[in-house]
């Protein structure tokens, strides 16, 4: 943060102040909605935005990152609470914070960026569908007896069974909220034509929907005696007091059982925060420190549960709101946290009048924005391997959970990548003459030796010689190999060789020697030659049979066949 506020001046502060106030207003309805959707009370969502937002701005590696609860964590948090309770969520979030700090200290910030794009789109779209699914009941005011199943398919089954139990007034509030939020950008564009109403573009549609629908619900209750519209106050007891530090009681058994959920929180938090910071870099022309950002996110996720909050990460929508309104330093993020704290202390009791259907409408719009359906559709035109990873991650996120989806998606992506890499390695037999146009490792003046003499077989390996392609050479020799006196293996296009490649090459050399065939290696680059010598190939083949150029290898072959 210190480096970000060098040369700070009054003009920059004014821009940060306005941006921080606006982002605080934007974050308010989202924090309440994310908290309730995650299965906790609304004030816990705001506490998370306050504490985590302050920590991310103070300790993070991006100048404009805004931290807080996000839609991506809704499914994870709700699942942890259902299985381990609120105390389990607190411990898992603390552990996730420690993991994130570890990621940063081990300089893993750049490595996490290499998670395949189809996996990111797949689980993000899956989370969006899951969030939408969890909000259908409140959006339509369904009167459902008992607990709604957490399983995706069973939940939709219950919805279809209770279509006759929809409350029409709640449904109107919910659908009208979605329509108002969706149309708000168009309304602000029209209002911008008149300078008197240009301030409207600064107000988020979600806040407008909450105000309008809350007033509408109050009027319906007061004058039309419509009492079926459920509000936050009907479901939760609102408390607005200064957050207090409370440390959970830790036990080794709990820590062991919560490693997987904590790692899921840490990995998802790392991915989302780094993606948000990268997007912000492209807008403001800056470069964030990814490792410092992870440390900042880790501190935020340690402090948030201690004060009664839930997991947090960098929020792309709020970060972009900050940038678009002039925020350029962490001071804007600090002001956003202070703004939320003031609202929490003095205006929080008013939240009890907000209709649950309206909050559900806010989250439906959030889920649509998260869905990334355009990216999903574009990826469906990619190679089959990418489509497989995308669809598999998407379905696993919906049907099972995010942990399984990321694990299986990464495994499939790695396997498909190894298969694709192995396909890039080509092993071929060369007959009669060598194509001079492809020879970058020829020595001038020795062109008379380029014809392959009788009694010599020449094979060429093009690409990395690793476990994915190690058996190809043996298969080729089994099909086409004869009983020559010398077998030349040309390795000029082998950038590296791994343990499996070394093992296969050693087996082939020993089998050839038992048949009385001498192996000559050609075009071995310095890196590969070092690996070969370290693994005893100099003693196995003889140093004179490891050549740098094909003409030297052919000269050596002529000597061997006399």
N, C-alpha and C positions, 0 to 999 in steps of 0.2 A: 504494500500500500504506500510505503514511504516514497518509493520511486515514482509512483503514479501521480502524486500530488506535488511534485517539484514544479516550481514556477506557477504555483496556484495563485489565482487572482480573483477579484470580485466578480468579473464577468463569468468565469468558469463556475464560481459558487452559485451565482444566480441561476445558471442553466441546470446545475446539479440539483438545486433546491426545487425547481419546478418539476424536473423529471422525477425526483424522489417522491414528491407529494402525489403526482399522478400515478406512479407505479404503486404506491401504497394503496391508493383508491382502487386500482385495478386488481391488486392482490387480495383485497378483502373478501369479495364474494367467492373467489376461487379457493382461498384458504378455508373458508367455512364449508364449502361444497366438498372439497377433497377430504376434510376431516370427517364429515358425516359419512361420506361414501366409503371411507376406510374402516368404518365401524367404531369410531371414537366420537367424543363430544365436539361440538363446533369450536369451542375455545382452544382445544388442543391443536386444531389446524392453524389458528391464528398465532398461538404461541410458537409453533414451528416456524411460521413465516417470520416472526420477530427475531427469535434467537438464531435460527439458521441463516436468515438473511443478513443479520449483523455479522455473524462469524465469517460467512463467505466473502463479504465485502472487506473485512479486516484482514483476513489471512489467505484469501484465494489468489490465484495467479492471473486473473483477468480483471481489467479495469472497470468493466461494465456489467459483469455477471450479477444476476439477481438470483439468490437462492431461496428455497422454500419447498413446501409440499407440492408434488406434481401428480398428474393423472397416472403416470406410469407405475407409481407405488401403490395405487388403490388396491389392486388385486393382491399384491404381495402382503401388504399390511393386514388386510381383511383375513387372508389365509392364516397368517401367523397368529393373529388374535384368536381365531376360531380354534386353533390347535394348541397354542401355548398360553393364551391369555395375555392381558395387558402387560404383566410383568415380563413375560417371555419376549414380547415386542420390544420392551425397553432394553433388555439385555442384548437382544439380537442387533438393535440399532447401535448400541454402544460398541459391540464387537465389530460391526460394519465400519464404524468410525475408525477403530484401530486398524482394521484391514486397509482402509483407504489411506491412512497416514503411512502405513507400510508400503503400499503401492508407490506413493510419492517418494519416500526415502530410498526405495530401490530403483527409482527412475523408470517405472513401468508406464509412465504417462503416454509415451509414444507407442508402446507395444499394444496397449488397449485399443488404439485407433485402428489397428489392423484386423479387428473383428469384421468378418465379411459383411458387406452391405445388405445382401439378401436376408441375413439373420436379423439385422437391425430393423429392416422394414417388416419382416415377418412377425417378430414379437411385438413391435409397436402397433401394427395393424391388429394383431390378436388381442392386445390389451385394450385397444379402442373398442373392438366388438364386445369384449367382456364388460367394460365400463358401461356401454350402452345397455347391455343385457341386465346389469344390476340396477339400472335406473328406470326400467319399464314400469315396475310396480308403483313407484312414487309418481312418475310422470303421468300415469293414468288414474292414480288414486285407487288402485285395486284393493279390495277388501279380501285379504287371504288369511284364512285361519291357520295358525301354527307358523312354523319357521319355513321360509322359502329355501328350497335346496340350494346348496352352493354349486352343485354340478351343472354345467352349462345345458346339457340336453334335458335333464330333469327339471331345471328351472323353467325352460321354455314350455315344457309339458304342463307345468303348473299354471303358467300364464294362460295358455290356451284353454285350460279347464275353467279358468276364472274370468273369462271375457265378459260374462254377464254381470260380474261384480265390480265393474268400472264405475267410479264416481264421476259423473259428467262434469261437475263444477271443477274438480281437481284436474280433470283431463283438459278442460278449456284453459285453465291457468297454465298448465305445463306446455301445451302445444302453442299457446299464445306467447309464452316466454321464448320458446325456440324461434318462432316467427319474428318476434321483435329483435332478438339478438342477431338473427340472420339478416334482417333488413336494415339494421342500424347503420352499417357502413354506407349503404345507399342513401339513407336519410341524411347522414352527415355531409355527404358529397353535395346533395341538393342544398343543404343549409349553408354550405360554404359560399354559395353564390351571393348570399347576403352577409356582409361582414359582421352584422350585429349578432349572428348566430354561429360565428366561426368557432366559438368556444366549445361547441357541441362535439367537435371531432376529438377533443381531449378526454371526453367522458366515455368509459367503456360500455358497450352494449349490455354486458352482464349486470353491471350496477344499475343501469336504467331499468332493465327487466325486473330486477329484485325490488326496486322502489315502486314501480308502477303496479306490479302484481301484489305486493304487500298491501298497498293502499286499496287495490281492488278487492282483495280478500277481506280486509277490515270492513269495507263498505258493504260487501255482501253479507257478512255476519251481522252487522249493525242494523241494516235496513231491510234485507231480504231474508234474514234469519237462516242463512245457509251455514250450518255448523259442521258440515262434512269435510271441509277443506282443512287438512292436517297441516300444522305449522311446526317450526322447530321447537317452540315452547311446549307443544303437546307431547313431544317425544323426549326432549332433553331439558335438564335443569341448567339454565344459563348462569355461569359464574364469571364475574369480571374482577379479578383481584390480581395483584402483582405476582408473577410466576415465582415459585420458590424451588430451591434446589432440593431434590430428594434422590438419594443414591439407593438403587435396588440391592436386595440381598443376593449376593452371587454364590452359586454352588458349582462345583466341578461337573456334576451331572447335567445341570442346565446348560452350561457352556458347551459341553460335548454335543448335546442334542440340538443346539441352536447354531452350530457351525455352518450347516448348509443354508439355512435361511439368511444368516448374516452375510455369507459370501454372495448370495443372490442380491441382497440390498447393496453391497459394496460394488459389485460388478455393474449392476444397472445404474447406480449413482455415478460411477466413474464414466460410463459410456455417455449418459445423458448430459452430464456437466461438461465433458470435453467436446461433445457435439455442439452444445450451446455456445461454448467459448470459441470454437472454430467458426461457427456462423457469425458470431459477433466480430471476430477478427476481420472477416471479409467485408463487413459493413463499415467499420471504422478505420480499416487499414492498419491494424495493430497486430502484434503477435503475443499471445498469452503464454505463460509458463505452465505447461501441462502438469509437471510434477508438483509445483507449488499449488496449483489448483486442486490437485488430489489431496494434498495435505490440508488445505482450507476446507474442503468438503468433509474430510475426516474429522476435523475439529468441530465443524457444524453438527455432524451426526453423533458426536460425543456429548455436546452441550444440549442439543435439542431434547433427548429423552430425559436428561437429568432435570430439566425444567418442566417435564411433563409433555413434551412434544413427540412427534413421529418422524420417520426418516425424511430426509430432504436432499435436494440436489439442485443443480442449475436449471432454471426454468426458461426455456427458449422464448416463450410468448412474453413473459415479463421482462426478460433481458432486451428483447427487441423493442418493447414499449419504452424502456429506459433510454435506449439509443435514439429512437425516433423523436423523443421529447427533449433531447439535448444532453442527456447524461454522458459524461466522458471520464469520470473518475469514480473510485469507490465511495466517495462522499454521497453520491446519489443513492447508493444501496443502503448506506447507514441512515440517511434521511427517510427512506422508504420504511425501514424497520421502526424508526421513532414514530412515524406517522401511524403505523399499524398499532403501536403500543398505546398511543393516545386514544385511538378509536376503541381499542380493547378495554381501556380503563374507564372511559366516559360514555361510550355509545353502545357497548356490547348488549345491554339489556334489551335494546330495540330489536336485536336479531331474533328474539323469540316469536316475533310476528311474521317472519318470512315463511311463506308456504313451502312445504317440502316439494310440491310439484314444480315450483319455480326453480328451486335448486337442482332438481332432476333435469329440468330443461337446460340449465347452464352446463351441466355435465354432458348432456347429449350433444350440445354444440362442441364442447371440448373433445369428446370422443370422435366427432366427425373431423375436427382439425387434426387429431392424432392419427387418424386412419391412414393417411398418406396413400389414398387410393390411386392417385395418379402415378406415384412411384411404383406401387404394386402392379398396376397395369403395364407400365413400361418394362418392369423386370420380367413380365410374362413373355416378352419377346426375346429374351436372352437365351443363352444355351440351356439345354435341359438340366444340366447340373445345378445351375443357379435357380431354375424354377423348382427343382426338387427340394433344395434347401429352403427356399422361400415358403412354399406351400406346407412343407413338413413343420417348420417352425411356427407358422401361423396356426395350423390345426392343433399342434401340441399345446400352444399357449391357451387356446380356447378350451380344449377338452380336458387337459390336465392342469399344468401350471407353468409359470415362467421358468422355474428352475430346470425342469425336465426339458422344456423347449430349447433353452440356451445350450444345455449339455448335449442333447441329441443333435441340435443344429450344428454346433461346433464340430462334433465328431463326424457328421455327414459331410460338412464342408471340407474338413481335413482329408477324409477318405477320397472325396471327389477331386480335390486338388492334387492329391498324390497320383490318382489315376490319370489326371490330365498331364501332370508333369512326366509321368512315365511314358505317355504317348508322344511327348516331345523328344524323347531319346530314341534314336534310330540306330539300329545295328545292321550293317549290310556287308555282303561279300563283294570284293572288287576283283574283276577278272581282266586278264590280258594287260591293259594299259591304264594309267592313272590320268584323270582329266586335269590338264595343266591349268585350266582357267579357275579351278577352285583351290589351287595350292598356294596358301599364303606362307607356308613354312619351307619352301624350296630353297636350296642353296644354288646360286648361279654357277653355271659351268659343269654341272653334273647330270645334264639331261639324258645322257646315253644310258643311264641306269634306271630310267623310269619304266621300262618294260618289265613286267613281272616274269622272272625266269621260271622254267619248269622245276617242279619240286618245291615251289613256294606258294603258300596260300596267304591272301591278304584280306583282313577284315577291318572295317572302320566303325568306330563308335561315335555317334554325333549326339551330344547332350550329356547331362549329368549321369554318372554311373552310380546309381543309388539303389536302395532296396526295391523301388518300384519298377526298375528296369534290369535288375541284376540277372534274372533268369533268361532274358531275351538272347543274350550272346550264346549261352549253352544250347538253347533251342535251335538257333541258326546253325551252329556247328553240327548238331545232331542231324539236321536235315541235309546240309550241303557239304559238310566237311569230309575230306578224304584222308589219305595217309601221306602227307607231304613230309619233307625233311625239315622245313622251316615254316613256322606260322607267324606272320607279322600281324600285330594288333595296332592299328593306327588310332591314336587317342588325342589328336590335335584339337578336337572340339569337345573335349571332356573338361569342364571347368572345375569339377570336384568329384571325389569318390568317397563313398561312406563305407561303414564296416561291412555291410552286406555285399557291396560291390567288391571290396577287397577279398572277402571270403570266397565269392564266386570266381574271381580272377585267380586266386591262389589254387582253388580246386582244379580249374581248367589247366593251369600251368603244370600242376603235378600229374594230372591225367595225361597230358601231352608228353611229358617227360617219360612216363612209363611206357608210352608207345614209341619212344625214340624220336619225338618231334621237339625241336628247339623253338622256344618262344622268344620273339624279338618285339619289344615295345617301341612304338614310333610316335614322335610329336608330343611327348609327355611334357606338359608345362611345369614350371618350377614348383608350383604349389602341390600339384599331384605327385610329382617326383619326390618331394620331401615326405609325403605321406607313405609312398611306396617304400622308400628307403627305411623309414622308421619302423615299418612292419616287416622287414626282412626280405624284400624282393631283390635287393642287390645280391644277397647270398643265394637266393633261390634261382635267379636267372643268370647272374653274372653282370657286373656293371657295364661290360661292353655290349650287352644285349638290351640296354635301356638307352634309346637314341633320341636326340632332340628333333631330327628331321627325317623325312621319308627317304631321301636319297642316301643318308647314312645307314638307315635300316636296310635298304636294298643292297648296299655295298656289303654290309655285314652278312646278309643272306647269301650273297654270291660266294663269300669266303667260306661259309658253313657248308654249302653244297659242292665246294671244290671246283 
